[in-house]
Amino acid sequence: MLKDDSIIMKKYIVFEGVAGSGKSLMISKVTEWLNSLNFDVYNLEEPSEKIREVVGTYDIDDRIDTLLFVADRLIQQKALEKLSDDKIILAERCFLSTFAYQSSILIGNLFDLHNIYFEVKDFDMVLASDTFIFPDAVIILDVPVKIGLERKKGKFEKWENLELLEEVRQKFKQMTIDKKYPFEIYLINSDRAIDDTFGQVKKIISNLLKI
């Protein structure tokens, strides 16, 4: 249990993974657990509901989707900067999703809009910049794509198809091998009992928060 005189600095923990991997569920369970220990938890979902509605309602070019996602993330992260230092931020997705999804969606991995060129595969400039707030840790929940899609029960986003998500899943897994990011990335098998997955998540977060 959290001691009354403990000083907890703001932590930013992200859950990643393909559709149906259990991100929302794990965030809900971790939030309940940390609240029971008197932690002040702030939940963040990317993209925001407004952007999901726009992308889901209108037939928008994939390149425009990318701009919407990035702009939405920047707005939400500005809000994070204003949070008190004792907040524990639990987020569903971060810029790693853009790396995994948009580099798979955009043909040839080249973003070209109004004479603006952006090589999606070249992310060193992002890692070297202060554009995004880096998380303290990322937990990638890994599940076979077919099982993940079955869990969603037909409630699919336009980019959630078997072939694309197979590629995205491999890119997430590769992130744990590359070791190129300035934060820890953990890969957890979420194709098992919920309590087993949650138990492993708790261990990671317990070590991070030193509880």
Buried (B, 14 or more C-beta within 10 A) or exposed (E): EEEEEEEBEBBBBBBBBBBBBBBEBBBEBBBEBBEEEEBEBBBBBBBBEEBBEBBEEEEBEBBEBBBBBBEBBEEBBEEBEEBEEEBBBBBBBBBBBBBBBBBBBBEEBEBEEEEEEBEBEEBEEEEEEEEBBBBBBBBBBBBBBEEBBEBEEEEEEEBBEEEBBBBBBEBBEEBBEEEEBEBBBBBBEBBEEEEEBBEBBBEBBEEBBEB
